[in-house]
């Protein structure tokens, strides 16, 4: 589904990512791990079209994405939840969710939030007319993920979705990630600094260090001692 080959990305004259190659299949969760400042967010921004690589390929269902703008990639089925949630605080939950319909290739004649969104996040239905800015951090994160899912993505890119939220909501988000992957056949890229959470939620992983992939493998059978050197500050 998503194939990244020999990607090089930088800012001005400085190269941040060197020869990055990853794959994400339908229904699979891929964790991107690494310390702060190793290039994880740069990779995400490149995948969604906010940064342009100097070399390499990004192919999505066989199509080259290089010249597509972020909004075009969204309409191709790539959903994105940025670090920090980025919801509209002055709009209601309902209004935030309805904005997610803009990601669909064709906007439906009747605007309606899919019912399965509320099955994943029941609290959003209970608080439908509350302003986004009135929600707790964990509730805002649920709203951000739900808004991306309203657009019916085939690939969901999550940048640090567990950061700064209470354990009960972390567990809920873990469950949602597993459910949308396994039951809805959505590919997920999970960028996460919490190694235990990321490995528990993913099928495979890649570790970035100094802008390069230094380890990859199956999340269930990884030897933590072997990869710890790339993750400890």
C-alpha positions in Angstrom: 0.0 0.0 0.0 2.6 2.6 1.1 6.2 2.0 -0.1 8.9 4.5 0.7 12.2 3.9 -1.0 15.6 5.6 -0.4 14.1 8.8 0.9 16.4 11.7 1.5 15.0 14.9 3.2 16.5 18.0 4.5 16.1 21.7 5.5 18.1 24.1 3.4 21.5 22.5 3.0 21.2 20.1 5.9 20.1 16.5 5.2 17.9 15.1 8.1 16.8 11.8 6.6 19.2 9.4 4.8 18.0 6.6 2.5 14.8 5.8 4.4 12.8 2.8 3.2 9.7 1.6 4.9 6.5 -0.3 3.9 3.0 -0.2 5.4 0.5 -2.8 4.3 -3.3 -2.8 4.7 -4.5 -3.8 8.2 -1.0 -3.5 9.7 0.3 -1.1 12.3 3.8 0.1 11.8 5.6 1.9 14.7 8.3 4.5 14.0 10.5 4.8 17.1 13.5 6.9 18.1 14.7 9.5 20.4 13.7 13.2 20.1 15.3 14.9 17.2 16.2 11.8 15.1 13.8 12.7 12.2 10.5 11.0 13.1 8.4 14.2 12.5 10.4 15.1 9.4 9.4 11.7 8.0 5.8 12.2 8.8 5.7 15.7 7.3 7.3 14.2 4.1 4.8 11.4 3.9 1.8 13.8 4.1 3.4 16.4 1.7 4.5 19.2 3.9 8.1 18.6 3.0 9.6 17.6 -0.3 12.3 15.0 -0.5 15.5 15.7 -2.3 15.7 12.1 -3.5 13.8 8.8 -3.2 10.2 7.7 -3.9 6.9 7.6 -2.0 4.4 5.3 -3.7 0.8 5.0 -2.5 -1.2 2.1 -4.0 1.3 2.2 -6.9 1.0 5.9 -7.5 3.9 8.3 -7.1 3.0 11.0 -4.5 5.9 13.3 -5.1 4.0 16.0 -6.8 0.8 15.8 -4.9 -0.1 18.5 -2.3 -1.2 17.5 1.2 -4.9 18.0 0.5 -4.6 15.7 -2.6 -2.9 13.0 -0.5 -5.8 13.3 2.0 -8.3 12.7 -0.8 -6.3 9.7 -1.9 -7.0 8.1 1.5 -4.1 9.3 3.8 -5.4 10.5 7.2 -3.2 12.5 9.5 -3.4 13.3 13.2 -0.6 15.7 14.1 1.3 15.9 17.4 -0.6 18.4 19.7 -4.1 17.3 18.3 -4.8 20.5 16.3 -8.6 20.5 16.8 -10.7 23.7 16.3 -11.3 24.8 19.9 -14.1 27.3 19.1 -16.1 24.7 17.1 -18.3 22.0 18.6 -17.4 18.3 18.5 -20.0 17.8 15.9 -18.6 20.7 13.7 -15.1 19.4 14.1 -16.2 15.9 13.0 -18.2 17.2 10.0 -15.0 18.9 8.8 -13.5 15.4 8.4 -15.9 14.8 5.5 -13.8 17.2 3.5 -11.2 14.5 3.1 -13.6 12.3 1.1 -13.0 12.2 -2.6 -16.6 13.2 -3.1 -18.5 15.0 -0.4 -21.8 13.2 0.5 -25.1 15.0 -0.4 -26.2 14.5 3.2 -23.6 15.4 5.8 -23.6 12.8 8.5 -21.0 11.4 10.9 -20.6 7.7 10.5 -22.1 5.8 13.5 -19.0 3.6 13.9 -17.1 6.8 15.0 -19.2 6.9 18.1 -18.8 3.2 18.7 -15.1 3.8 18.8 -15.4 7.0 20.9 -18.7 7.0 22.9 -17.8 10.1 24.9 -17.9 12.2 21.7 -21.6 11.4 21.1 -22.4 12.3 24.7 -20.6 15.7 24.3 -21.5 16.4 20.7 -22.4 20.0 21.2 -19.6 20.9 23.5 -16.8 23.2 22.2 -13.6 21.5 21.4 -11.7 23.9 23.7 -13.7 22.7 26.6 -12.5 19.1 26.4 -9.7 17.5 28.4 -6.5 16.6 26.6 -7.6 13.0 26.3 -11.0 13.9 24.9 -9.3 16.3 22.4 -7.1 13.5 21.2 -10.1 11.2 20.7 -11.7 14.0 18.7 -8.6 14.5 16.6 -8.4 10.8 15.7 -12.2 10.6 15.1 -12.1 13.6 12.7 -9.4 11.8 10.7 -11.4 8.6 10.6 -14.5 10.4 9.4 -12.7 10.9 6.1 -12.5 7.1 5.7 -8.7 6.8 5.3 -7.0 3.7 4.1 -3.8 4.8 5.9 -3.8 6.7 9.2 -0.7 8.5 10.3 -0.6 9.2 14.1 2.2 11.5 15.5 2.6 10.9 19.2 -1.1 10.1 19.9 -0.4 8.9 23.5 1.5 12.0 24.6 0.3 13.7 27.8 -2.9 11.8 28.3 -4.2 9.7 31.1 -3.7 5.9 31.2 -7.4 5.0 30.6 -7.5 7.0 27.4 -4.1 5.6 26.3 -5.7 2.1 26.6 -8.7 3.3 24.6 -6.5 4.6 21.8 -4.5 1.4 21.7 -7.8 -0.5 21.4 -9.0 1.8 18.6 -5.7 1.4 16.7 -6.1 -2.3 16.8 -9.7 -2.2 15.8 -9.4 0.0 12.8 -6.4 -2.0 11.6 -7.9 -5.4 12.0 -11.6 -4.8 11.5 -11.5 -1.9 9.0 -8.3 -3.0 7.2 -6.7 0.4 7.7 -2.9 0.7 7.6 -1.5 2.7 10.6 1.8 4.5 11.0 2.3 5.1 14.7 5.0 7.6 15.7 5.6 7.1 19.4 8.4 7.8 21.9 7.0 5.3 24.4 8.6 2.1 23.3 6.4 -0.3 25.3 3.2 1.2 24.1 4.4 1.4 20.5 5.5 -2.3 20.4 2.3 -3.4 22.1 0.2 -1.6 19.6 2.1 -2.5 16.4 2.9 -5.4 14.1 6.3 -4.2 12.9 8.6 -1.4 13.8 11.4 0.8 12.4 13.9 2.7 14.6 15.4 6.0 13.5 18.7 7.2 14.8 20.6 10.2 13.3 18.2 10.2 10.4 18.8 6.6 9.4 16.9 3.4 10.0 19.1 1.4 12.3 16.7 -1.4 13.2 13.5 -3.0 12.0 11.5 -6.1 12.7 8.5 -7.8 14.2 7.2 -6.0 17.3 6.1 -9.2 19.0 9.5 -10.8 18.9 11.9 -7.9 19.3 14.8 -8.1 21.8 14.6 -4.9 23.7 18.2 -5.2 24.9 19.4 -5.2 21.4 17.6 -2.0 20.4 17.9 -0.1 23.7 21.1 1.7 22.6 19.1 3.5 19.9 16.3 4.6 22.2 17.9 5.7 25.5 18.9 9.4 25.6 
